[in-house]
Amino acid sequence: MSERQRFNLHLPGLLKVLAEHLYSSKKVGVRELIQNSHDSCIRRRVEGDEADYEPRIDLSIDEERRVLTVNDNGFGLTADEITNYLATIGRGYTRELRERLSLYEAAEATELIGQFGLGFLSAFLLASEVTLLTRSAQGGPCYRWHSGGDEFYEMQPAWREEIGTTVELHLKPAASFLLQERSLVETVRQYADFLPIPIHVQGEQLPVNLMAPPWDADRPDRAIKDYITRAFRNEALWVMPLCDRKVDLGHDTLTVPLKGFLFVPPGSVASVREFGDLNVYIRRMFICERERDLLPPWARFVRGVVDSPLLQPTASRESIHQDDSFEMVRQALEEQLGEGLRELARDEPSTWKRIVRGHADVIIGWAVSDNEFFDRVEDIVTFRTSRGPLSLREYLDLSGGTLYYVTRELGSLQEQVLAEGRDVPAIDASWFAVTPFLEKYASRHPDISLVQLDGEAEQLLRPVPEEKFAALLDFYRQREVNVRVASFKPAEAPALVLYPQGAELAREAQESRQAGDLPGPLAGLVQEYVDQRFSGGTDLRGTLYLNASCPLVRQLAEKPPAPEVLSGVLTLLHQVARLFAGRMLSASDAVEAFGETTRAIQGLIRA
């Protein structure tokens, strides 16, 4: 046998969970109370018959009594409504009113904010006691409602001359910051700046909120830029106002209501400061900031403000659900942003270049994974080179169809010298996204070749017969130096030491294995890789290339000086080349190179 049983609710525990754990910040309590007052004013405008009605919300502080008061001249509540809505958790009149209005007054319905019937509980986030005084526009007596947050509340007839509601909160110590006028004003502006109803603090004549978002101003272009400067503390290279957007659902289309704007700040740096975030409003009420999932992942150089009633807030109204409506808004934003950027690139190429170059690091990274976006930026984005920032088109005009790049920011000077020897700059590809971008660019342009200077710099060297240089080569080989002779530019460089691609990684792996930093199985795999890639490790020492184009090297080969002088000069050439390479040298290796250099100079002095 089974019986239907009713749940028992422990109200103090439920209030504690909802009021103290549903919200992340106590300031949210002020927002929820303002929201309730706002919806009550909208209700009076919709359901009342008053042509001259002027809604208003007032907040006041009594520091001595530790009381925050929220007063409105909205519709007010009857005794039944207090019982059915205010004192019934999870049921709110606003939601029911919106459902009715949506059938015949859709515009009015979109102005209502409340949804869950939980907002009034946030009062207990701030206060130990809450007192409400309300008089309904439907007529009847005024009522006083009081609760200390336990299972019981008190309700009795009272007196209030005007229609509307007053809420008194006896603030907890943790909410004392609201007793400071400045803090209260900032809280109101944070959450309710765009609400169309004036909100006054401490009886000031002017409202503290703007009452209208910047996109609804008489001069929205100017108002939006002023707002960006004030709210984001930034300037804008480009601003795009948002508008309703029809999106394709496959089987049908839907118009996504959108208001707000997107803008591009002057600059960003990948992994240090990316953007791609939005401040989200729903029906003009602030929900959350820095929402990073509504914009497409490639738009990490874009910021903005979006207001869409299609978005669904969580119960705490501090974030938004990532549901089907979220995806439709995201799609509408991506399509609108894509179109806006394409029009900008076509109609204002100078502004588009400023955007791409100001956010080069971020844009390079996202262009690698987005073909359409890559098409729009491939010839505009600039790269750091040994001759300053250059676009690939500008670079190719100098290089004659080859992209020369180095993948190490430090220790790549000699590779840059090799590139400059051919009268072309070297591209700094030390940031991880640059090399994939260059590879993608070369693959899409078959007439362009790609040369990695650190590891493939041998492509810039031209082999020459070694017979004339045999004595010089024998000197080094007797000292177990891996040496070759080649012709390369600049001719002023007598010798260079080049290392194979991946040499640094292999050396670091070997040192970690020898130091016991790697577990047994992994150490075996590392050693197997090194043995296969570098055949016993000989190549890890690098190769010394003597420059057959250098007059000094030719003179040493054709008319060598006395043996002791030749030995000192060749030693100097080798050690200077090692130090100039800036790679594969530990501290002890560098000390050894300096020691050899010093001894060679001393020998030349004695000679």
NUKE-662283 format. One line per 4 residues: for each residue y, z, x negated of C-alpha. Coordinates in Angstrom, 2 decimals, always signed. Last residue first. Example, Ala and Ser with C-alpha at 12.3 -4.5 7.8 and 13.67 -1.06 7.14 Angstrom:
# residues 2
-1.06 +7.14 -13.67 ~ -4.50 +7.80 -12.30
This chain:
# residues 607
+36.15 -31.67 -103.16 ~ +36.97 -28.00 -102.68 ~ +39.08 -28.78 -99.63 ~ +36.36 -30.99 -98.19
+33.83 -28.19 -98.59 ~ +36.14 -25.70 -96.85 ~ +36.54 -28.16 -93.96 ~ +32.75 -28.50 -93.64
+32.29 -24.73 -93.74 ~ +34.82 -24.22 -90.95 ~ +33.26 -26.92 -88.75 ~ +29.76 -25.50 -89.25
+31.04 -22.04 -88.24 ~ +32.85 -23.43 -85.20 ~ +29.63 -25.11 -84.08 ~ +27.60 -21.90 -84.63
+30.12 -19.85 -82.63 ~ +29.91 -22.43 -79.82 ~ +26.12 -22.25 -79.81 ~ +26.27 -18.43 -79.70
+28.57 -18.58 -76.66 ~ +26.23 -21.03 -74.98 ~ +26.93 -24.72 -75.23 ~ +25.37 -27.20 -72.84
+28.75 -28.70 -71.97 ~ +32.28 -28.77 -73.34 ~ +31.75 -32.28 -74.72 ~ +34.69 -31.64 -77.06
+32.81 -28.82 -78.78 ~ +29.79 -30.99 -79.49 ~ +31.97 -33.93 -80.59 ~ +33.90 -31.64 -82.96
+30.57 -30.44 -84.39 ~ +29.22 -33.95 -85.00 ~ +32.39 -35.47 -86.47 ~ +32.92 -32.43 -88.71
+29.40 -32.69 -90.10 ~ +29.96 -36.39 -90.76 ~ +33.19 -35.61 -92.64 ~ +31.64 -32.83 -94.72
+28.60 -34.90 -95.69 ~ +30.77 -37.91 -96.58 ~ +32.94 -35.71 -98.81 ~ +29.90 -34.28 -100.64
+28.38 -37.76 -100.97 ~ +31.56 -39.36 -102.41 ~ +33.26 -41.70 -99.94 ~ +31.45 -44.38 -97.90
+32.92 -47.88 -97.94 ~ +31.14 -49.87 -95.19 ~ +29.63 -47.07 -93.08 ~ +32.42 -44.50 -93.53
+35.03 -47.22 -93.01 ~ +33.32 -48.40 -89.82 ~ +33.28 -44.83 -88.49 ~ +36.99 -44.35 -89.30
+37.99 -47.70 -87.75 ~ +36.37 -46.70 -84.40 ~ +34.72 -49.60 -82.57 ~ +31.27 -48.66 -83.88
+31.62 -45.33 -82.10 ~ +28.90 -42.91 -83.20 ~ +26.97 -41.55 -80.22 ~ +25.39 -38.11 -80.59
+22.66 -37.62 -78.00 ~ +22.08 -34.45 -76.01 ~ +20.16 -31.33 -76.94 ~ +18.41 -31.47 -73.56
+16.96 -34.81 -74.60 ~ +14.41 -33.15 -76.87 ~ +13.16 -30.81 -74.12 ~ +9.49 -31.71 -74.30
+9.69 -34.85 -72.24 ~ +12.89 -34.21 -70.22 ~ +11.96 -34.84 -66.61 ~ +8.23 -34.17 -66.70
+8.44 -31.16 -69.01 ~ +11.44 -29.72 -67.14 ~ +9.75 -30.13 -63.74 ~ +6.51 -28.53 -64.97
+8.48 -25.64 -66.47 ~ +10.23 -25.02 -63.16 ~ +6.96 -25.20 -61.22 ~ +5.37 -22.67 -63.55
+8.34 -20.31 -63.28 ~ +8.08 -20.54 -59.48 ~ +4.43 -19.47 -59.56 ~ +5.15 -16.57 -61.96
+8.31 -15.12 -60.42 ~ +11.63 -16.16 -62.01 ~ +13.99 -13.80 -63.83 ~ +11.56 -13.30 -66.72
+14.18 -14.04 -69.37 ~ +12.21 -17.09 -70.51 ~ +12.09 -18.40 -66.94 ~ +15.80 -17.86 -66.40
+16.59 -19.58 -69.73 ~ +14.39 -22.53 -68.79 ~ +16.04 -22.85 -65.38 ~ +19.53 -22.74 -66.92
+18.50 -25.46 -69.36 ~ +17.07 -27.64 -66.64 ~ +20.16 -27.27 -64.49 ~ +22.45 -28.10 -67.39
+20.40 -31.18 -68.29 ~ +20.46 -32.57 -64.78 ~ +21.92 -35.93 -65.78 ~ +21.35 -36.60 -69.45
+23.75 -35.23 -72.07 ~ +26.36 -37.17 -74.04 ~ +27.82 -36.15 -77.40 ~ +30.78 -38.28 -78.45
+31.93 -39.80 -81.71 ~ +34.87 -41.54 -83.41 ~ +37.25 -41.46 -80.39 ~ +40.35 -43.50 -81.30
+38.52 -46.70 -80.27 ~ +38.87 -45.63 -76.64 ~ +36.58 -47.23 -75.75 ~ +32.98 -47.91 -76.64
+30.70 -49.51 -79.21 ~ +27.37 -47.91 -79.89 ~ +25.49 -46.02 -82.61 ~ +22.70 -43.59 -81.91
+21.86 -40.01 -82.84 ~ +19.44 -37.20 -81.89 ~ +20.22 -34.68 -84.62 ~ +17.18 -33.44 -86.53
+19.15 -32.81 -89.76 ~ +17.42 -35.70 -91.49 ~ +18.28 -37.70 -88.38 ~ +21.97 -37.00 -88.89
+22.21 -38.31 -92.45 ~ +19.84 -41.19 -91.65 ~ +22.23 -42.40 -88.92 ~ +25.15 -42.48 -91.35
+23.15 -44.35 -93.94 ~ +21.83 -46.84 -91.35 ~ +25.30 -47.76 -90.01 ~ +25.35 -51.41 -91.06
+21.74 -51.83 -89.88 ~ +22.31 -50.28 -86.41 ~ +22.94 -53.41 -84.37 ~ +25.31 -52.64 -81.45
+24.73 -51.07 -78.02 ~ +27.70 -51.19 -75.56 ~ +28.66 -47.83 -74.03 ~ +30.16 -47.43 -70.56
+26.75 -47.43 -68.91 ~ +25.85 -44.60 -71.27 ~ +28.08 -42.46 -69.07 ~ +25.16 -42.00 -66.68
+24.70 -38.24 -66.91 ~ +28.31 -37.16 -66.57 ~ +29.99 -40.52 -65.93 ~ +28.38 -41.22 -62.57
+28.83 -44.94 -62.02 ~ +29.05 -46.58 -58.58 ~ +29.20 -50.31 -57.95 ~ +31.22 -52.09 -55.26
+30.24 -55.54 -53.98 ~ +27.69 -54.01 -51.60 ~ +30.42 -52.23 -49.58 ~ +28.71 -49.98 -47.02
+26.37 -48.56 -49.67 ~ +29.31 -47.97 -52.02 ~ +31.21 -45.98 -49.36 ~ +28.16 -43.91 -48.53
+27.60 -43.12 -52.20 ~ +31.26 -42.21 -52.62 ~ +31.13 -39.90 -49.57 ~ +27.85 -38.35 -50.75
+29.53 -37.66 -54.16 ~ +32.67 -36.16 -52.61 ~ +30.95 -33.67 -50.31 ~ +29.83 -31.16 -52.97
+33.19 -30.66 -54.70 ~ +32.92 -31.62 -58.39 ~ +33.50 -35.28 -57.57 ~ +36.65 -35.66 -59.68
+37.20 -39.41 -59.83 ~ +37.76 -40.84 -63.33 ~ +40.74 -43.09 -63.98 ~ +40.42 -46.68 -65.29
+41.76 -48.24 -68.50 ~ +38.27 -48.70 -70.00 ~ +39.11 -45.95 -72.47 ~ +40.37 -43.99 -69.50
+36.80 -43.92 -68.24 ~ +35.51 -42.73 -71.59 ~ +38.24 -40.09 -71.74 ~ +37.22 -38.90 -68.28
+33.68 -38.54 -69.57 ~ +35.06 -36.56 -72.52 ~ +36.94 -34.26 -70.19 ~ +33.90 -33.42 -68.07
+33.37 -29.87 -69.29 ~ +34.81 -28.27 -66.18 ~ +35.14 -30.07 -62.86 ~ +31.57 -31.28 -63.10
+30.46 -34.16 -60.90 ~ +32.29 -36.93 -62.72 ~ +33.16 -40.25 -61.12 ~ +33.58 -43.92 -61.93
+33.84 -46.20 -58.90 ~ +33.52 -49.86 -59.89 ~ +35.25 -52.90 -58.35 ~ +38.01 -53.76 -60.82
+38.90 -50.23 -61.81 ~ +42.64 -50.25 -61.04 ~ +42.56 -52.01 -57.66 ~ +39.43 -50.01 -56.96
+41.39 -46.75 -57.23 ~ +44.08 -47.80 -54.77 ~ +41.38 -48.84 -52.31 ~ +39.51 -45.60 -52.97
+42.64 -43.56 -52.21 ~ +44.28 -41.93 -55.22 ~ +45.45 -38.39 -56.06 ~ +46.38 -37.91 -59.75
+45.59 -40.01 -62.80 ~ +42.43 -38.16 -63.89 ~ +41.37 -38.35 -60.26 ~ +41.52 -36.11 -57.18
+40.52 -38.11 -54.15 ~ +42.61 -39.46 -51.28 ~ +41.56 -40.29 -47.72 ~ +42.98 -43.58 -46.49
+40.35 -46.25 -47.20 ~ +37.37 -44.36 -45.76 ~ +39.34 -42.60 -43.00 ~ +38.76 -44.47 -39.73
+35.37 -45.92 -40.61 ~ +34.12 -42.49 -41.68 ~ +35.04 -41.13 -38.23 ~ +32.79 -43.69 -36.61
+30.02 -43.01 -39.11 ~ +30.05 -39.22 -38.74 ~ +28.01 -37.24 -41.28 ~ +29.94 -38.16 -44.45
+33.21 -38.17 -42.52 ~ +32.84 -34.43 -41.94 ~ +32.98 -33.47 -45.61 ~ +35.67 -35.97 -46.56
+37.85 -34.76 -43.68 ~ +37.67 -31.12 -44.77 ~ +38.57 -31.88 -48.39 ~ +41.24 -34.43 -47.49
+43.15 -32.32 -44.98 ~ +46.70 -33.15 -46.10 ~ +45.60 -36.62 -47.12 ~ +44.11 -37.47 -43.76
+47.02 -36.00 -41.83 ~ +49.71 -37.59 -44.01 ~ +47.90 -40.93 -43.76 ~ +47.87 -40.69 -39.97
+51.60 -39.97 -39.96 ~ +52.28 -43.10 -42.06 ~ +49.92 -45.19 -39.92 ~ +51.84 -44.45 -36.70
+50.73 -47.03 -34.09 ~ +47.19 -47.91 -35.20 ~ +46.15 -44.67 -36.89 ~ +47.83 -42.69 -34.08
+46.08 -44.74 -31.40 ~ +42.73 -44.08 -33.09 ~ +43.57 -40.38 -33.42 ~ +44.46 -40.11 -29.72
+41.31 -41.91 -28.65 ~ +39.13 -39.59 -30.68 ~ +41.00 -36.52 -29.41 ~ +40.55 -37.60 -25.78
+36.86 -38.33 -26.26 ~ +36.25 -35.04 -28.08 ~ +38.21 -33.00 -25.54 ~ +36.41 -34.56 -22.56
+33.03 -33.99 -24.21 ~ +33.86 -30.34 -24.91 ~ +35.03 -29.87 -21.31 ~ +31.77 -31.41 -20.07
+29.73 -29.24 -22.44 ~ +31.46 -26.07 -21.25 ~ +30.77 -27.04 -17.64 ~ +27.08 -27.43 -18.49
+26.97 -23.91 -19.97 ~ +28.39 -22.37 -23.12 ~ +29.84 -19.38 -21.31 ~ +33.32 -18.37 -22.34
+34.72 -15.38 -24.21 ~ +36.75 -12.24 -23.52 ~ +36.46 -12.35 -19.74 ~ +34.27 -9.23 -19.85
+31.91 -10.83 -17.32 ~ +31.83 -14.03 -19.38 ~ +34.36 -16.69 -18.57 ~ +33.46 -20.04 -16.99
+35.36 -23.14 -18.04 ~ +36.09 -25.59 -15.24 ~ +39.43 -23.92 -14.60 ~ +40.64 -25.57 -17.82
+43.39 -24.39 -20.15 ~ +43.29 -25.50 -23.79 ~ +45.43 -24.47 -26.75 ~ +45.28 -26.11 -30.15
+43.91 -26.54 -33.64 ~ +42.65 -29.57 -35.58 ~ +41.56 -30.01 -39.23 ~ +37.96 -28.98 -38.58
+37.64 -31.88 -36.12 ~ +34.28 -33.17 -37.42 ~ +32.40 -30.43 -35.58 ~ +33.71 -31.57 -32.18
+36.10 -29.10 -30.51 ~ +34.81 -26.64 -27.92 ~ +32.62 -24.76 -30.40 ~ +35.22 -23.00 -32.55
+37.00 -20.67 -30.08 ~ +39.70 -19.19 -32.31 ~ +41.32 -17.21 -29.49 ~ +39.98 -15.80 -26.26
+40.63 -15.50 -22.52 ~ +44.38 -15.82 -21.90 ~ +45.26 -16.20 -18.22 ~ +46.90 -19.50 -17.27
+44.14 -20.44 -14.84 ~ +41.61 -20.11 -17.66 ~ +43.09 -19.96 -21.14 ~ +41.40 -20.68 -24.45
+43.00 -20.60 -27.90 ~ +41.25 -23.32 -29.85 ~ +39.56 -23.73 -33.24 ~ +38.75 -26.63 -35.58
+40.56 -24.94 -38.47 ~ +39.24 -24.70 -42.01 ~ +40.61 -22.49 -44.73 ~ +38.65 -21.68 -47.87
+35.32 -23.47 -47.51 ~ +37.20 -26.76 -47.09 ~ +40.93 -26.60 -47.72 ~ +43.50 -27.20 -44.98
+46.89 -28.84 -44.65 ~ +49.99 -29.58 -42.56 ~ +48.60 -28.37 -39.21 ~ +47.14 -30.92 -36.75
+47.78 -30.33 -33.06 ~ +45.92 -30.20 -29.77 ~ +47.61 -29.52 -26.44 ~ +47.25 -27.74 -23.13
+45.91 -28.81 -19.77 ~ +42.54 -30.16 -18.75 ~ +40.81 -30.75 -15.42 ~ +37.53 -32.63 -16.08
+37.14 -35.62 -13.76 ~ +33.44 -36.25 -13.23 ~ +31.41 -39.45 -13.46 ~ +27.94 -40.28 -12.17
+24.36 -41.03 -13.19 ~ +25.09 -40.89 -16.91 ~ +27.55 -38.00 -16.77 ~ +30.51 -40.11 -17.90
+33.71 -38.15 -18.35 ~ +37.04 -38.56 -16.56 ~ +39.80 -36.67 -18.34 ~ +42.66 -34.55 -17.04
+45.45 -34.28 -19.58 ~ +45.96 -32.81 -23.03 ~ +49.16 -33.14 -25.08 ~ +48.62 -34.48 -28.63
+50.73 -33.03 -31.46 ~ +51.00 -34.39 -35.01 ~ +52.01 -32.99 -38.38 ~ +52.49 -29.61 -36.76
+54.13 -26.54 -38.25 ~ +52.63 -23.10 -38.47 ~ +53.10 -19.52 -37.40 ~ +50.48 -20.15 -34.70
+52.37 -18.47 -31.84 ~ +56.00 -19.01 -32.88 ~ +55.84 -22.33 -34.73 ~ +53.26 -23.71 -32.30
+55.41 -22.56 -29.34 ~ +58.47 -24.33 -30.71 ~ +56.43 -27.50 -31.14 ~ +55.11 -27.19 -27.58
+58.59 -26.60 -26.13 ~ +60.04 -29.65 -27.93 ~ +57.35 -32.02 -26.65 ~ +57.27 -30.30 -23.24
+60.96 -30.87 -22.52 ~ +61.28 -29.64 -18.93 ~ +58.46 -27.15 -19.62 ~ +54.95 -27.49 -18.18
+53.32 -28.13 -21.57 ~ +55.02 -24.99 -22.92 ~ +53.09 -22.71 -20.54 ~ +55.16 -21.15 -17.76
+56.02 -17.55 -16.86 ~ +57.34 -16.91 -20.40 ~ +56.39 -13.24 -20.12 ~ +58.70 -10.29 -20.79
+60.57 -10.67 -17.51 ~ +64.35 -10.19 -17.60 ~ +66.06 -7.25 -15.90 ~ +64.18 -4.60 -17.84
+62.71 -1.90 -15.62 ~ +60.41 -0.44 -18.24 ~ +58.41 -3.68 -18.52 ~ +58.85 -6.63 -16.17
+56.24 -9.28 -15.37 ~ +57.48 -12.39 -13.57 ~ +54.76 -14.36 -11.74 ~ +53.87 -17.81 -13.10
+51.31 -16.45 -15.60 ~ +51.78 -18.13 -18.99 ~ +52.51 -15.04 -21.10 ~ +49.77 -13.03 -19.41
+47.27 -12.09 -22.11 ~ +49.15 -11.87 -25.39 ~ +52.53 -11.44 -23.79 ~ +51.41 -8.42 -21.80
+49.82 -6.87 -24.87 ~ +52.93 -7.46 -26.96 ~ +55.07 -5.80 -24.28 ~ +52.75 -2.77 -24.19
+52.85 -2.41 -27.98 ~ +56.64 -2.61 -28.01 ~ +56.96 -0.06 -25.21 ~ +54.82 +2.53 -26.94
+52.80 +4.52 -24.39 ~ +50.18 +1.78 -24.62 ~ +49.25 +3.01 -28.09 ~ +48.02 +6.21 -26.48
+44.86 +4.47 -25.25 ~ +42.48 +6.50 -27.45 ~ +44.10 +9.70 -26.20 ~ +43.11 +8.82 -22.61
+45.84 +7.59 -20.32 ~ +46.54 +8.98 -16.89 ~ +46.66 +5.60 -15.13 ~ +48.81 +5.07 -12.05
+48.22 +1.95 -9.95 ~ +50.86 +0.86 -7.42 ~ +50.08 -1.71 -4.75 ~ +52.03 -3.92 -2.37
+54.07 -3.80 +0.82 ~ +57.13 -1.62 +0.44 ~ +57.82 +1.90 +1.78 ~ +54.79 +3.67 +0.39
+53.55 +6.84 +2.07 ~ +50.14 +8.39 +2.17 ~ +46.95 +8.33 +4.22 ~ +43.88 +9.63 +2.36
+41.20 +8.40 -0.01 ~ +39.31 +10.47 -2.56 ~ +36.67 +9.10 -4.90 ~ +33.24 +10.34 -5.76
+30.39 +9.45 -8.10 ~ +32.48 +10.13 -11.25 ~ +35.35 +8.18 -12.82 ~ +38.16 +10.60 -12.04
+39.07 +8.77 -8.86 ~ +42.06 +8.62 -6.50 ~ +42.99 +6.36 -3.56 ~ +46.22 +6.84 -1.62
+46.64 +4.79 +1.52 ~ +49.63 +3.29 +3.37 ~ +49.30 +2.99 +7.11 ~ +48.82 -0.12 +9.22
+50.19 -3.61 +8.73 ~ +48.46 -6.77 +7.57 ~ +50.77 -6.86 +4.55 ~ +48.75 -3.92 +3.25
+50.15 -0.76 +1.68 ~ +48.67 +0.62 -1.51 ~ +48.83 +3.71 -3.73 ~ +46.17 +3.88 -6.43
+45.44 +6.83 -8.68 ~ +43.24 +6.58 -11.77 ~ +42.07 +9.52 -13.87 ~ +40.65 +9.63 -17.41
+42.41 +6.39 -18.19 ~ +42.14 +3.41 -20.52 ~ +38.57 +2.14 -20.20 ~ +38.62 +3.72 -16.76
+41.14 +1.07 -15.71 ~ +38.56 -1.50 -16.84 ~ +36.72 -0.71 -13.61 ~ +39.40 -2.68 -11.76
+38.10 -5.87 -13.35 ~ +34.54 -5.72 -12.03 ~ +34.74 -7.77 -8.84 ~ +33.38 -10.78 -10.70
+35.85 -13.62 -10.20 ~ +39.52 -12.84 -10.42 ~ +41.93 -15.61 -11.49 ~ +43.41 -17.21 -8.39
+45.68 -20.16 -9.19 ~ +42.90 -22.74 -8.73 ~ +42.51 -21.77 -5.08 ~ +46.13 -22.57 -4.32
+45.69 -26.13 -5.59 ~ +42.42 -26.54 -3.66 ~ +43.94 -25.67 -0.30 ~ +41.41 -26.91 +2.30
+37.87 -26.17 +1.14 ~ +38.78 -24.43 -2.12 ~ +40.80 -21.91 -0.10 ~ +37.72 -20.28 +1.39
+35.86 -19.98 -1.92 ~ +39.00 -18.71 -3.62 ~ +39.42 -16.02 -0.97 ~ +35.84 -14.86 -1.50
+36.36 -14.63 -5.25 ~ +39.63 -12.80 -4.83 ~ +38.16 -10.23 -2.44 ~ +35.91 -8.84 -5.12
+32.35 -7.54 -4.99 ~ +30.54 -6.43 -8.16 ~ +31.18 -2.72 -7.74 ~ +32.21 -1.72 -4.24
+35.06 +0.81 -4.27 ~ +37.83 -1.78 -4.61 ~ +36.13 -4.36 -2.42 ~ +34.50 -3.01 +0.72
+35.97 +0.51 +0.74 ~ +39.48 -0.41 -0.32 ~ +39.29 -3.47 +1.91 ~ +38.34 -1.31 +4.90
+41.29 +1.02 +4.29 ~ +43.66 -1.94 +4.06 ~ +44.82 -3.34 +0.73 ~ +48.10 -4.72 -0.66
+49.36 -8.29 -0.35 ~ +51.42 -8.33 -3.54 ~ +54.59 -6.43 -4.36 ~ +53.21 -5.17 -7.66
+53.23 -1.93 -9.66 ~ +51.33 -1.01 -12.81 ~ +52.02 +2.52 -14.02 ~ +51.05 +3.98 -17.40
+51.03 +7.77 -17.47 ~ +51.02 +10.12 -20.47 ~ +53.03 +12.68 -18.45 ~ +55.69 +12.99 -21.16
+55.39 +9.34 -22.21 ~ +56.01 +7.96 -18.73 ~ +55.58 +4.21 -19.16 ~ +56.36 +1.39 -16.75
+54.82 -1.94 -15.80 ~ +56.32 -4.08 -13.04 ~ +54.87 -7.16 -11.30 ~ +56.92 -9.45 -9.05
+56.40 -11.99 -6.28 ~ +59.40 -13.44 -4.43 ~ +58.77 -13.98 -0.71 ~ +61.57 -15.90 +1.05
+59.37 -18.06 +3.30 ~ +57.24 -15.12 +4.37 ~ +54.18 -15.80 +6.53 ~ +51.51 -14.11 +4.45
+48.08 -15.53 +3.71 ~ +48.95 -17.84 +0.82 ~ +52.00 -16.08 -0.69 ~ +50.44 -12.68 -0.10
+47.18 -13.83 -1.70 ~ +49.05 -15.16 -4.74 ~ +50.71 -11.76 -5.11 ~ +47.34 -9.99 -4.85
+45.94 -12.39 -7.44 ~ +48.73 -11.49 -9.86 ~ +48.30 -7.75 -9.29 ~ +44.57 -8.00 -10.00
+45.24 -10.06 -13.12 ~ +47.80 -7.53 -14.33 ~ +45.16 -4.81 -13.95 ~ +42.61 -6.90 -15.83
+45.02 -7.65 -18.67 ~ +45.96 -4.02 -19.08 ~ +42.29 -3.07 -19.35 ~ +41.78 -5.78 -21.97
+44.00 -3.77 -24.30 ~ +41.11 -1.33 -24.68 ~ +39.31 -3.89 -26.80 ~ +35.67 -5.03 -26.93
+35.07 -4.89 -23.20 ~ +31.76 -4.37 -21.40 ~ +31.00 -1.21 -23.35 ~ +33.62 +1.28 -22.16
+34.32 +0.17 -18.58 ~ +30.97 -1.27 -17.62 ~ +28.70 +1.15 -19.48 ~ +30.82 +4.21 -18.73
+31.26 +3.19 -15.11 ~ +27.50 +2.76 -14.76 ~ +26.84 +6.17 -16.27 ~ +29.40 +7.81 -13.99
+27.98 +5.87 -10.99 ~ +24.33 +6.81 -11.32 ~ +22.89 +4.12 -9.08 ~ +19.69 +4.66 -7.13
+17.80 +1.47 -6.34 ~ +16.34 +1.29 -2.83 ~ +12.57 +1.38 -2.28 ~ +10.36 -1.07 -0.45
+6.90 +0.43 -0.09 ~ +3.49 -0.77 -1.24 ~ +0.00 +0.00 +0.00
